[in-house]
Amino acid sequence: MNQVAFIGLGNMGSPMAANLIKAGCTLRVFDLNQVAMATLAKLGATACESIEQAVQGVDTVITMLPAGEHVRSVYLGDHQGNAGLLTLLAPKTLLIDSSTIDPQSAKTVAAEAQKQGLEFVDAPVSGGVAGAQAGTLTFIVGGTQAAFDKAQIILQYMGKNIFHAGGAGDGQMAKICNNLMLGILMSGTCEALSLGIDNGLDPKVLSNIMLQSSGRNWALELYNPCPGVMENAPASKQYQPGFTSRLMVKDLGLGLDAASQSHSSVPMGALARNLFAFHNAAGNSELDFSSLFQFYAKQTR
Ligand code: NAD
């Protein structure tokens, strides 16, 4: 099981695909971005001109696309006459979508795949670009036990922790809960650091104190949003993504949509979504999401 088509070679997909090549998989790749394909071709992948070409002869397809509309059109086809990839595959081909999308789209694709005799799992990831490069991603999988068992064999080349969240769409639901929390934690981390700086504290010293105290969290520990505190964080590289602020607004929106369907209260998530949306409207959507730190700096300094 190592003839793989990889579709979507962005910030996450490119390093994930590179790890599959390192693990000895034969890779056929497709992206709308020619530069991304050329980079993977140099590592040994076959760059393809279309999805149809990319999926020829493969036993596994992995997609890493921005949002639900891209996933639905790639798998199910679109109104411009492009056939969905579900119609192009041999029975029993394993389909893994690692994009973060709404659970309903994942369930729809899974049901359509089943009708064609194909196995589909939603397998969104956590761990960011650094985790994708290091092959230490967390995969959060939704699908049947049989499909999960099969998917695990290939996911282990790209990740360290592989969880079976439940049936189709449940991987997405768990991922959405995680990112709702991440958006809230990043906002809070930006806010606390800005408050300290405005009151004369050194952000490095303050970060170290909070890392050993009850404010410790993933954003503070691995992704400090204040420039100069953490050498390899996007904040110290002019907020080059990483995970764009655009995608964070998408994920917080998925959380709000899910909450409205389940009649859940998500006031913190709603506030975080509005903060990031406001930040994006000021022209920051393609910066890393930790650039929200600048929103606080602009307000107070
Ligand atoms: P990205 O925007 O960098 O990459 C998406 C890629 O998909 C682009 O290269 C784009 O050209 C390609 N694409 C779009 N439509 C296509 C189509 N029809 N056919 C082929 N290629 C197409 O996004 P990313 O940061 O790599 O994120 C991908 C997914 O992973 C998103 O759903 C995101 O929410 C999720 N995610 C991202 C991170 C992160 O840190 N960046 C972390 C966890 C999860």
py3Dmol code that shows the C-alpha trace and the ligand (Angstrom):
import py3Dmol

protein = """\
ATOM      1  CA  MET A   1       0.000   0.000   0.000  1.00  0.00           C
ATOM      2  CA  ASN A   2       2.377   2.679  -1.117  1.00  0.00           C
ATOM      3  CA  GLN A   3       1.317   3.960  -4.515  1.00  0.00           C
ATOM      4  CA  VAL A   4      -0.026   7.299  -3.345  1.00  0.00           C
ATOM      5  CA  ALA A   5      -1.670  10.297  -5.034  1.00  0.00           C
ATOM      6  CA  PHE A   6      -1.188  13.456  -2.948  1.00  0.00           C
ATOM      7  CA  ILE A   7      -3.425  16.419  -3.825  1.00  0.00           C
ATOM      8  CA  GLY A   8      -2.838  19.825  -2.191  1.00  0.00           C
ATOM      9  CA  LEU A   9       0.808  20.779  -1.645  1.00  0.00           C
ATOM     10  CA  GLY A  10       0.493  23.906   0.489  1.00  0.00           C
ATOM     11  CA  ASN A  11       2.175  24.771   3.775  1.00  0.00           C
ATOM     12  CA  MET A  12       1.129  21.411   5.255  1.00  0.00           C
ATOM     13  CA  GLY A  13       0.762  19.132   2.238  1.00  0.00           C
ATOM     14  CA  SER A  14       4.291  19.694   0.892  1.00  0.00           C
ATOM     15  CA  PRO A  15       6.198  18.527   3.994  1.00  0.00           C
ATOM     16  CA  MET A  16       3.708  15.670   4.550  1.00  0.00           C
ATOM     17  CA  ALA A  17       4.248  14.472   0.971  1.00  0.00           C
ATOM     18  CA  ALA A  18       8.028  14.803   1.405  1.00  0.00           C
ATOM     19  CA  ASN A  19       7.869  12.472   4.425  1.00  0.00           C
ATOM     20  CA  LEU A  20       5.994   9.854   2.403  1.00  0.00           C
ATOM     21  CA  ILE A  21       8.751   9.937  -0.219  1.00  0.00           C
ATOM     22  CA  LYS A  22      11.360   9.536   2.539  1.00  0.00           C
ATOM     23  CA  ALA A  23       9.414   6.503   3.817  1.00  0.00           C
ATOM     24  CA  GLY A  24       9.684   4.853   0.382  1.00  0.00           C
ATOM     25  CA  CYS A  25       6.193   5.533  -1.021  1.00  0.00           C
ATOM     26  CA  THR A  26       5.773   6.167  -4.744  1.00  0.00           C
ATOM     27  CA  LEU A  27       4.107   9.552  -5.007  1.00  0.00           C
ATOM     28  CA  ARG A  28       2.035  11.169  -7.753  1.00  0.00           C
ATOM     29  CA  VAL A  29       1.215  14.788  -6.895  1.00  0.00           C
ATOM     30  CA  PHE A  30      -1.189  17.473  -8.071  1.00  0.00           C
ATOM     31  CA  ASP A  31      -1.680  21.104  -7.025  1.00  0.00           C
ATOM     32  CA  LEU A  32      -2.916  24.204  -8.829  1.00  0.00           C
ATOM     33  CA  ASN A  33       0.426  25.750  -7.841  1.00  0.00           C
ATOM     34  CA  GLN A  34       3.145  24.678 -10.298  1.00  0.00           C
ATOM     35  CA  VAL A  35       5.985  25.818  -8.020  1.00  0.00           C
ATOM     36  CA  ALA A  36       4.835  23.503  -5.230  1.00  0.00           C
ATOM     37  CA  MET A  37       4.680  20.591  -7.692  1.00  0.00           C
ATOM     38  CA  ALA A  38       8.161  21.338  -9.059  1.00  0.00           C
ATOM     39  CA  THR A  39       9.583  21.277  -5.519  1.00  0.00           C
ATOM     40  CA  LEU A  40       8.065  17.848  -4.827  1.00  0.00           C
ATOM     41  CA  ALA A  41       9.199  16.565  -8.239  1.00  0.00           C
ATOM     42  CA  LYS A  42      12.798  17.390  -7.233  1.00  0.00           C
ATOM     43  CA  LEU A  43      12.332  15.105  -4.217  1.00  0.00           C
ATOM     44  CA  GLY A  44      11.216  12.234  -6.445  1.00  0.00           C
ATOM     45  CA  ALA A  45       7.438  12.656  -6.897  1.00  0.00           C
ATOM     46  CA  THR A  46       5.725  12.504 -10.295  1.00  0.00           C
ATOM     47  CA  ALA A  47       4.136  15.910 -10.984  1.00  0.00           C
ATOM     48  CA  CYS A  48       0.779  15.442 -12.751  1.00  0.00           C
ATOM     49  CA  GLU A  49      -1.249  17.807 -14.916  1.00  0.00           C
ATOM     50  CA  SER A  50      -4.629  16.867 -13.501  1.00  0.00           C
ATOM     51  CA  ILE A  51      -6.292  14.970 -10.688  1.00  0.00           C
ATOM     52  CA  GLU A  52      -7.278  12.331 -13.240  1.00  0.00           C
ATOM     53  CA  GLN A  53      -3.619  11.786 -14.083  1.00  0.00           C
ATOM     54  CA  ALA A  54      -2.527  11.870 -10.451  1.00  0.00           C
ATOM     55  CA  VAL A  55      -4.842   9.054  -9.329  1.00  0.00           C
ATOM     56  CA  GLN A  56      -3.914   6.616 -12.110  1.00  0.00           C
ATOM     57  CA  GLY A  57      -2.852   3.251 -10.684  1.00  0.00           C
ATOM     58  CA  VAL A  58      -2.693   4.363  -7.037  1.00  0.00           C
ATOM     59  CA  ASP A  59      -3.970   2.439  -4.015  1.00  0.00           C
ATOM     60  CA  THR A  60      -4.234   5.474  -1.728  1.00  0.00           C
ATOM     61  CA  VAL A  61      -5.292   9.104  -2.255  1.00  0.00           C
ATOM     62  CA  ILE A  62      -4.469  11.813   0.282  1.00  0.00           C
ATOM     63  CA  THR A  63      -5.937  15.315   0.048  1.00  0.00           C
ATOM     64  CA  MET A  64      -4.747  18.386   1.985  1.00  0.00           C
ATOM     65  CA  LEU A  65      -6.931  21.229   0.739  1.00  0.00           C
ATOM     66  CA  PRO A  66      -7.992  24.565   2.243  1.00  0.00           C
ATOM     67  CA  ALA A  67     -11.724  24.129   2.961  1.00  0.00           C
ATOM     68  CA  GLY A  68     -14.922  22.099   2.478  1.00  0.00           C
ATOM     69  CA  GLU A  69     -15.756  23.524  -0.950  1.00  0.00           C
ATOM     70  CA  HIS A  70     -12.378  22.399  -2.325  1.00  0.00           C
ATOM     71  CA  VAL A  71     -12.777  18.911  -0.838  1.00  0.00           C
ATOM     72  CA  ARG A  72     -16.330  18.505  -2.180  1.00  0.00           C
ATOM     73  CA  SER A  73     -15.358  19.617  -5.681  1.00  0.00           C
ATOM     74  CA  VAL A  74     -12.220  17.439  -5.804  1.00  0.00           C
ATOM     75  CA  TYR A  75     -14.047  14.279  -4.616  1.00  0.00           C
ATOM     76  CA  LEU A  76     -17.549  14.821  -6.009  1.00  0.00           C
ATOM     77  CA  GLY A  77     -16.922  17.010  -9.089  1.00  0.00           C
ATOM     78  CA  ASP A  78     -18.049  20.551  -9.839  1.00  0.00           C
ATOM     79  CA  HIS A  79     -20.402  22.498 -12.067  1.00  0.00           C
ATOM     80  CA  GLN A  80     -17.605  23.230 -14.547  1.00  0.00           C
ATOM     81  CA  GLY A  81     -17.720  19.620 -15.723  1.00  0.00           C
ATOM     82  CA  ASN A  82     -14.774  18.257 -13.710  1.00  0.00           C
ATOM     83  CA  ALA A  83     -15.457  14.662 -12.726  1.00  0.00           C
ATOM     84  CA  GLY A  84     -14.974  13.979  -9.038  1.00  0.00           C
ATOM     85  CA  LEU A  85     -12.116  11.657  -8.208  1.00  0.00           C
ATOM     86  CA  LEU A  86     -14.559   9.104  -6.744  1.00  0.00           C
ATOM     87  CA  THR A  87     -15.511   8.170 -10.310  1.00  0.00           C
ATOM     88  CA  LEU A  88     -11.881   7.617 -11.330  1.00  0.00           C
ATOM     89  CA  LEU A  89     -10.708   4.989  -8.842  1.00  0.00           C
ATOM     90  CA  ALA A  90     -10.523   1.228  -8.586  1.00  0.00           C
ATOM     91  CA  PRO A  91     -12.711  -0.338  -5.852  1.00  0.00           C
ATOM     92  CA  LYS A  92     -11.138  -0.529  -2.372  1.00  0.00           C
ATOM     93  CA  THR A  93      -8.855   2.456  -2.979  1.00  0.00           C
ATOM     94  CA  LEU A  94      -8.226   4.138   0.362  1.00  0.00           C
ATOM     95  CA  LEU A  95      -9.116   7.840   0.530  1.00  0.00           C
ATOM     96  CA  ILE A  96      -7.708  10.052   3.295  1.00  0.00           C
ATOM     97  CA  ASP A  97      -8.744  13.694   3.603  1.00  0.00           C
ATOM     98  CA  SER A  98      -6.499  15.564   6.042  1.00  0.00           C
ATOM     99  CA  SER A  99      -7.965  19.028   5.379  1.00  0.00           C
ATOM    100  CA  THR A 100      -9.937  20.697   8.178  1.00  0.00           C
ATOM    101  CA  ILE A 101     -13.536  20.958   6.936  1.00  0.00           C
ATOM    102  CA  ASP A 102     -17.114  20.773   8.209  1.00  0.00           C
ATOM    103  CA  PRO A 103     -18.176  17.320   9.467  1.00  0.00           C
ATOM    104  CA  GLN A 104     -21.214  17.235   7.142  1.00  0.00           C
ATOM    105  CA  SER A 105     -19.038  17.494   4.015  1.00  0.00           C
ATOM    106  CA  ALA A 106     -16.846  14.676   5.352  1.00  0.00           C
ATOM    107  CA  LYS A 107     -19.950  12.524   5.963  1.00  0.00           C
ATOM    108  CA  THR A 108     -21.273  13.258   2.461  1.00  0.00           C
ATOM    109  CA  VAL A 109     -17.979  12.309   0.798  1.00  0.00           C
ATOM    110  CA  ALA A 110     -17.734   9.160   2.969  1.00  0.00           C
ATOM    111  CA  ALA A 111     -21.260   8.078   1.970  1.00  0.00           C
ATOM    112  CA  GLU A 112     -20.606   8.696  -1.738  1.00  0.00           C
ATOM    113  CA  ALA A 113     -17.285   6.843  -1.507  1.00  0.00           C
ATOM    114  CA  GLN A 114     -19.003   3.855   0.095  1.00  0.00           C
ATOM    115  CA  LYS A 115     -21.506   3.751  -2.804  1.00  0.00           C
ATOM    116  CA  GLN A 116     -18.518   3.368  -5.173  1.00  0.00           C
ATOM    117  CA  GLY A 117     -16.936   0.591  -3.050  1.00  0.00           C
ATOM    118  CA  LEU A 118     -14.204   2.936  -1.791  1.00  0.00           C
ATOM    119  CA  GLU A 119     -12.949   3.472   1.751  1.00  0.00           C
ATOM    120  CA  PHE A 120     -12.801   7.063   3.042  1.00  0.00           C
ATOM    121  CA  VAL A 121     -11.556   8.532   6.309  1.00  0.00           C
ATOM    122  CA  ASP A 122     -11.496  12.130   7.480  1.00  0.00           C
ATOM    123  CA  ALA A 123      -8.080  12.560   9.112  1.00  0.00           C
ATOM    124  CA  PRO A 124      -7.467  16.214   9.990  1.00  0.00           C
ATOM    125  CA  VAL A 125      -4.186  17.018  11.696  1.00  0.00           C
ATOM    126  CA  SER A 126      -2.769  19.019  14.536  1.00  0.00           C
ATOM    127  CA  GLY A 127       0.853  20.056  14.996  1.00  0.00           C
ATOM    128  CA  GLY A 128       1.340  22.790  12.406  1.00  0.00           C
ATOM    129  CA  VAL A 129       4.028  23.092   9.758  1.00  0.00           C
ATOM    130  CA  ALA A 130       6.772  22.171  12.244  1.00  0.00           C
ATOM    131  CA  GLY A 131       4.932  18.917  13.054  1.00  0.00           C
ATOM    132  CA  ALA A 132       4.378  18.231   9.344  1.00  0.00           C
ATOM    133  CA  GLN A 133       8.103  18.707   8.639  1.00  0.00           C
ATOM    134  CA  ALA A 134       9.203  16.572  11.567  1.00  0.00           C
ATOM    135  CA  GLY A 135       6.666  13.816  10.827  1.00  0.00           C
ATOM    136  CA  THR A 136       5.173  14.224  14.303  1.00  0.00           C
ATOM    137  CA  LEU A 137       1.624  15.305  13.430  1.00  0.00           C
ATOM    138  CA  THR A 138      -1.402  14.196  15.418  1.00  0.00           C
ATOM    139  CA  PHE A 139      -4.027  12.612  13.127  1.00  0.00           C
ATOM    140  CA  ILE A 140      -7.646  12.663  14.306  1.00  0.00           C
ATOM    141  CA  VAL A 141      -9.476  10.055  12.282  1.00  0.00           C
ATOM    142  CA  GLY A 142     -13.172   9.488  11.576  1.00  0.00           C
ATOM    143  CA  GLY A 143     -14.351   6.376   9.722  1.00  0.00           C
ATOM    144  CA  THR A 144     -14.918   2.639  10.051  1.00  0.00           C
ATOM    145  CA  GLN A 145     -12.521   0.515  12.115  1.00  0.00           C
ATOM    146  CA  ALA A 146     -11.396  -1.301   8.946  1.00  0.00           C
ATOM    147  CA  ALA A 147     -10.604   1.952   7.127  1.00  0.00           C
ATOM    148  CA  PHE A 148      -8.867   3.336  10.238  1.00  0.00           C
ATOM    149  CA  ASP A 149      -6.670   0.215  10.509  1.00  0.00           C
ATOM    150  CA  LYS A 150      -5.674   0.578   6.861  1.00  0.00           C
ATOM    151  CA  ALA A 151      -5.096   4.342   7.094  1.00  0.00           C
ATOM    152  CA  GLN A 152      -2.878   3.989  10.159  1.00  0.00           C
ATOM    153  CA  ILE A 153      -0.274   2.144   8.095  1.00  0.00           C
ATOM    154  CA  ILE A 154       0.359   5.198   5.932  1.00  0.00           C
ATOM    155  CA  LEU A 155      -0.415   7.933   8.478  1.00  0.00           C
ATOM    156  CA  GLN A 156       2.402   6.687  10.711  1.00  0.00           C
ATOM    157  CA  TYR A 157       4.904   7.950   8.108  1.00  0.00           C
ATOM    158  CA  MET A 158       3.655  11.505   8.693  1.00  0.00           C
ATOM    159  CA  GLY A 159       2.576  11.503  12.329  1.00  0.00           C
ATOM    160  CA  LYS A 160       3.307  10.356  15.844  1.00  0.00           C
ATOM    161  CA  ASN A 161      -0.164  10.163  17.416  1.00  0.00           C
ATOM    162  CA  ILE A 162      -3.049   8.640  15.504  1.00  0.00           C
ATOM    163  CA  PHE A 163      -6.478   8.730  17.172  1.00  0.00           C
ATOM    164  CA  HIS A 164      -9.712   7.049  16.097  1.00  0.00           C
ATOM    165  CA  ALA A 165     -12.322   9.674  17.074  1.00  0.00           C
ATOM    166  CA  GLY A 166     -15.341   7.689  15.838  1.00  0.00           C
ATOM    167  CA  GLY A 167     -17.384   7.340  12.646  1.00  0.00           C
ATOM    168  CA  ALA A 168     -17.345   9.456   9.482  1.00  0.00           C
ATOM    169  CA  GLY A 169     -17.062  13.179  10.290  1.00  0.00           C
ATOM    170  CA  ASP A 170     -16.040  12.612  13.934  1.00  0.00           C
ATOM    171  CA  GLY A 171     -12.373  13.326  13.169  1.00  0.00           C
ATOM    172  CA  GLN A 172     -13.436  16.731  11.861  1.00  0.00           C
ATOM    173  CA  MET A 173     -15.642  17.401  14.871  1.00  0.00           C
ATOM    174  CA  ALA A 174     -12.788  16.657  17.293  1.00  0.00           C
ATOM    175  CA  LYS A 175     -10.402  18.815  15.246  1.00  0.00           C
ATOM    176  CA  ILE A 176     -12.900  21.699  15.247  1.00  0.00           C
ATOM    177  CA  CYS A 177     -13.131  21.515  19.080  1.00  0.00           C
ATOM    178  CA  ASN A 178      -9.324  21.565  19.270  1.00  0.00           C
ATOM    179  CA  ASN A 179      -9.007  24.613  17.023  1.00  0.00           C
ATOM    180  CA  LEU A 180     -11.766  26.474  18.856  1.00  0.00           C
ATOM    181  CA  MET A 181      -9.592  26.071  21.940  1.00  0.00           C
ATOM    182  CA  LEU A 182      -6.427  27.025  20.010  1.00  0.00           C
ATOM    183  CA  GLY A 183      -8.005  30.264  18.744  1.00  0.00           C
ATOM    184  CA  ILE A 184      -9.063  31.165  22.287  1.00  0.00           C
ATOM    185  CA  LEU A 185      -5.645  30.267  23.745  1.00  0.00           C
ATOM    186  CA  MET A 186      -3.747  32.237  21.102  1.00  0.00           C
ATOM    187  CA  SER A 187      -5.950  35.303  21.695  1.00  0.00           C
ATOM    188  CA  GLY A 188      -5.417  35.012  25.455  1.00  0.00           C
ATOM    189  CA  THR A 189      -1.665  34.535  25.050  1.00  0.00           C
ATOM    190  CA  CYS A 190      -1.381  37.669  22.844  1.00  0.00           C
ATOM    191  CA  GLU A 191      -3.456  39.598  25.367  1.00  0.00           C
ATOM    192  CA  ALA A 192      -1.455  38.552  28.457  1.00  0.00           C
ATOM    193  CA  LEU A 193       1.925  39.177  26.789  1.00  0.00           C
ATOM    194  CA  SER A 194       0.794  42.617  25.576  1.00  0.00           C
ATOM    195  CA  LEU A 195      -0.446  43.535  29.033  1.00  0.00           C
ATOM    196  CA  GLY A 196       2.930  42.571  30.520  1.00  0.00           C
ATOM    197  CA  ILE A 197       4.906  44.519  27.888  1.00  0.00           C
ATOM    198  CA  ASP A 198       2.716  47.604  28.373  1.00  0.00           C
ATOM    199  CA  ASN A 199       3.582  47.431  32.055  1.00  0.00           C
ATOM    200  CA  GLY A 200       7.323  47.209  31.540  1.00  0.00           C
ATOM    201  CA  LEU A 201       7.908  43.445  31.587  1.00  0.00           C
ATOM    202  CA  ASP A 202      10.383  41.688  29.301  1.00  0.00           C
ATOM    203  CA  PRO A 203       8.298  39.303  27.118  1.00  0.00           C
ATOM    204  CA  LYS A 204      10.974  36.555  27.338  1.00  0.00           C
ATOM    205  CA  VAL A 205      11.007  36.707  31.134  1.00  0.00           C
ATOM    206  CA  LEU A 206       7.219  36.865  31.300  1.00  0.00           C
ATOM    207  CA  SER A 207       6.902  33.908  28.897  1.00  0.00           C
ATOM    208  CA  ASN A 208       9.274  31.820  31.024  1.00  0.00           C
ATOM    209  CA  ILE A 209       7.318  32.667  34.173  1.00  0.00           C
ATOM    210  CA  MET A 210       3.961  31.734  32.600  1.00  0.00           C
ATOM    211  CA  LEU A 211       5.459  28.522  31.142  1.00  0.00           C
ATOM    212  CA  GLN A 212       6.157  27.365  34.704  1.00  0.00           C
ATOM    213  CA  SER A 213       2.819  28.668  35.973  1.00  0.00           C
ATOM    214  CA  SER A 214      -0.878  28.003  35.432  1.00  0.00           C
ATOM    215  CA  GLY A 215      -1.054  30.064  32.209  1.00  0.00           C
ATOM    216  CA  ARG A 216       1.059  27.490  30.359  1.00  0.00           C
ATOM    217  CA  ASN A 217      -0.421  26.465  26.984  1.00  0.00           C
ATOM    218  CA  TRP A 218       0.577  25.255  23.499  1.00  0.00           C
ATOM    219  CA  ALA A 219       0.720  28.760  21.939  1.00  0.00           C
ATOM    220  CA  LEU A 220       3.022  30.025  24.678  1.00  0.00           C
ATOM    221  CA  GLU A 221       5.182  26.903  24.733  1.00  0.00           C
ATOM    222  CA  LEU A 222       5.700  26.210  21.035  1.00  0.00           C
ATOM    223  CA  TYR A 223       4.396  29.207  19.088  1.00  0.00           C
ATOM    224  CA  ASN A 224       5.090  32.376  21.062  1.00  0.00           C
ATOM    225  CA  PRO A 225       3.312  35.257  19.233  1.00  0.00           C
ATOM    226  CA  CYS A 226       5.724  37.993  20.402  1.00  0.00           C
ATOM    227  CA  PRO A 227       8.608  38.656  17.955  1.00  0.00           C
ATOM    228  CA  GLY A 228      12.050  37.750  19.281  1.00  0.00           C
ATOM    229  CA  VAL A 229      10.947  35.445  22.102  1.00  0.00           C
ATOM    230  CA  MET A 230      11.209  32.193  20.168  1.00  0.00           C
ATOM    231  CA  GLU A 231      13.698  32.068  17.305  1.00  0.00           C
ATOM    232  CA  ASN A 232      11.803  29.590  15.102  1.00  0.00           C
ATOM    233  CA  ALA A 233       8.254  30.802  15.675  1.00  0.00           C
ATOM    234  CA  PRO A 234       6.476  32.673  12.820  1.00  0.00           C
ATOM    235  CA  ALA A 235       6.483  35.797  15.063  1.00  0.00           C
ATOM    236  CA  SER A 236      10.273  35.985  14.675  1.00  0.00           C
ATOM    237  CA  LYS A 237       9.963  35.607  10.872  1.00  0.00           C
ATOM    238  CA  GLN A 238       7.661  38.546  10.102  1.00  0.00           C
ATOM    239  CA  TYR A 239       4.676  36.235  10.792  1.00  0.00           C
ATOM    240  CA  GLN A 240       5.335  34.167   7.675  1.00  0.00           C
ATOM    241  CA  PRO A 241       2.846  31.223   7.915  1.00  0.00           C
ATOM    242  CA  GLY A 242       2.622  28.578   9.418  1.00  0.00           C
ATOM    243  CA  PHE A 243      -1.094  28.575   9.785  1.00  0.00           C
ATOM    244  CA  THR A 244      -2.690  31.607   8.201  1.00  0.00           C
ATOM    245  CA  SER A 245      -5.087  33.881  10.024  1.00  0.00           C
ATOM    246  CA  ARG A 246      -7.488  33.190   7.121  1.00  0.00           C
ATOM    247  CA  LEU A 247      -7.565  29.487   8.010  1.00  0.00           C
ATOM    248  CA  MET A 248      -8.048  30.253  11.718  1.00  0.00           C
ATOM    249  CA  VAL A 249     -11.173  32.294  10.922  1.00  0.00           C
ATOM    250  CA  LYS A 250     -12.411  29.393   8.795  1.00  0.00           C
ATOM    251  CA  ASP A 251     -11.883  26.912  11.662  1.00  0.00           C
ATOM    252  CA  LEU A 252     -13.493  29.142  14.290  1.00  0.00           C
ATOM    253  CA  GLY A 253     -16.407  29.587  11.886  1.00  0.00           C
ATOM    254  CA  LEU A 254     -16.700  25.777  11.657  1.00  0.00           C
ATOM    255  CA  GLY A 255     -16.877  25.718  15.466  1.00  0.00           C
ATOM    256  CA  LEU A 256     -19.635  28.330  15.492  1.00  0.00           C
ATOM    257  CA  ASP A 257     -21.585  26.482  12.764  1.00  0.00           C
ATOM    258  CA  ALA A 258     -21.338  23.220  14.741  1.00  0.00           C
ATOM    259  CA  ALA A 259     -22.442  25.024  17.908  1.00  0.00           C
ATOM    260  CA  SER A 260     -25.497  26.472  16.238  1.00  0.00           C
ATOM    261  CA  GLN A 261     -26.508  22.989  15.053  1.00  0.00           C
ATOM    262  CA  SER A 262     -26.079  21.433  18.505  1.00  0.00           C
ATOM    263  CA  HIS A 263     -27.486  24.521  20.332  1.00  0.00           C
ATOM    264  CA  SER A 264     -24.217  24.819  22.280  1.00  0.00           C
ATOM    265  CA  SER A 265     -22.899  28.031  23.840  1.00  0.00           C
ATOM    266  CA  VAL A 266     -19.493  29.111  22.549  1.00  0.00           C
ATOM    267  CA  PRO A 267     -19.081  32.734  23.677  1.00  0.00           C
ATOM    268  CA  MET A 268     -15.274  32.580  23.888  1.00  0.00           C
ATOM    269  CA  GLY A 269     -15.043  30.971  20.437  1.00  0.00           C
ATOM    270  CA  ALA A 270     -17.352  33.640  18.998  1.00  0.00           C
ATOM    271  CA  LEU A 271     -15.204  36.401  20.463  1.00  0.00           C
ATOM    272  CA  ALA A 272     -11.991  34.802  19.194  1.00  0.00           C
ATOM    273  CA  ARG A 273     -13.525  34.413  15.716  1.00  0.00           C
ATOM    274  CA  ASN A 274     -14.485  38.084  15.651  1.00  0.00           C
ATOM    275  CA  LEU A 275     -11.023  39.169  16.826  1.00  0.00           C
ATOM    276  CA  PHE A 276      -9.335  37.193  14.029  1.00  0.00           C
ATOM    277  CA  ALA A 277     -11.925  38.365  11.460  1.00  0.00           C
ATOM    278  CA  PHE A 278     -11.314  41.991  12.451  1.00  0.00           C
ATOM    279  CA  HIS A 279      -7.550  41.398  12.191  1.00  0.00           C
ATOM    280  CA  ASN A 280      -8.002  39.842   8.739  1.00  0.00           C
ATOM    281  CA  ALA A 281     -10.144  42.735   7.540  1.00  0.00           C
ATOM    282  CA  ALA A 282      -7.164  44.993   8.284  1.00  0.00           C
ATOM    283  CA  GLY A 283      -5.187  43.098   5.620  1.00  0.00           C
ATOM    284  CA  ASN A 284      -3.550  40.368   7.722  1.00  0.00           C
ATOM    285  CA  SER A 285      -5.335  37.236   6.508  1.00  0.00           C
ATOM    286  CA  GLU A 286      -2.271  35.719   4.796  1.00  0.00           C
ATOM    287  CA  LEU A 287      -0.014  36.287   7.817  1.00  0.00           C
ATOM    288  CA  ASP A 288       0.415  33.594  10.432  1.00  0.00           C
ATOM    289  CA  PHE A 289      -2.459  33.549  12.938  1.00  0.00           C
ATOM    290  CA  SER A 290      -0.065  34.485  15.765  1.00  0.00           C
ATOM    291  CA  SER A 291       0.114  37.952  14.117  1.00  0.00           C
ATOM    292  CA  LEU A 292      -3.030  38.681  16.159  1.00  0.00           C
ATOM    293  CA  PHE A 293      -0.393  39.919  18.629  1.00  0.00           C
ATOM    294  CA  GLN A 294      -0.124  43.035  16.415  1.00  0.00           C
ATOM    295  CA  PHE A 295      -3.811  43.731  16.929  1.00  0.00           C
ATOM    296  CA  TYR A 296      -3.155  44.245  20.648  1.00  0.00           C
ATOM    297  CA  ALA A 297       0.040  46.195  20.007  1.00  0.00           C
ATOM    298  CA  LYS A 298      -1.807  48.586  17.675  1.00  0.00           C
ATOM    299  CA  GLN A 299      -4.535  49.188  20.230  1.00  0.00           C
ATOM    300  CA  THR A 300      -2.268  49.954  23.150  1.00  0.00           C
ATOM    301  CA  ARG A 301       1.123  51.283  21.991  1.00  0.00           C
TER     302      ARG A 301
END
"""
ligand_1 = """\
44
NAD
P -2.524 26.126 2.040
O -3.484 27.187 1.614
O -1.096 26.470 2.298
O -2.512 24.912 0.960
C -3.631 24.439 0.274
C -3.150 23.949 -1.098
O -4.275 23.379 -1.798
C -2.601 25.079 -1.981
O -1.297 24.733 -2.428
C -3.609 25.157 -3.131
O -3.014 25.521 -4.364
C -4.125 23.731 -3.161
N -5.424 23.584 -3.832
C -6.551 24.301 -3.637
N -7.547 23.838 -4.429
C -7.020 22.816 -5.136
C -7.527 21.940 -6.140
N -8.802 22.018 -6.573
N -6.714 20.985 -6.639
C -5.434 20.889 -6.215
N -4.883 21.695 -5.290
C -5.666 22.649 -4.761
O -3.175 25.443 3.322
P -2.417 24.613 4.487
O -1.929 25.550 5.504
O -1.515 23.612 3.849
O -3.696 23.869 5.123
C -4.382 22.808 4.459
C -5.472 22.289 5.383
O -4.874 21.843 6.611
C -6.494 23.366 5.781
O -7.771 22.788 5.833
C -6.018 23.822 7.150
O -7.095 24.342 7.945
C -5.440 22.537 7.714
N -4.372 22.703 8.726
C -3.365 23.632 8.537
C -2.375 23.754 9.514
C -1.238 24.758 9.372
O -0.500 24.977 10.360
N -1.051 25.379 8.210
C -2.411 22.944 10.648
C -3.416 22.005 10.796
C -4.399 21.899 9.809
"""
view = py3Dmol.view(width=600, height=400)
view.addModel(protein, "pdb")
view.setStyle({"model": 0}, {"cartoon": {"style": "trace"}})
view.addModel(ligand_1, "xyz")
view.setStyle({"model": 1}, {"stick": {}})
view.zoomTo()
view.show()
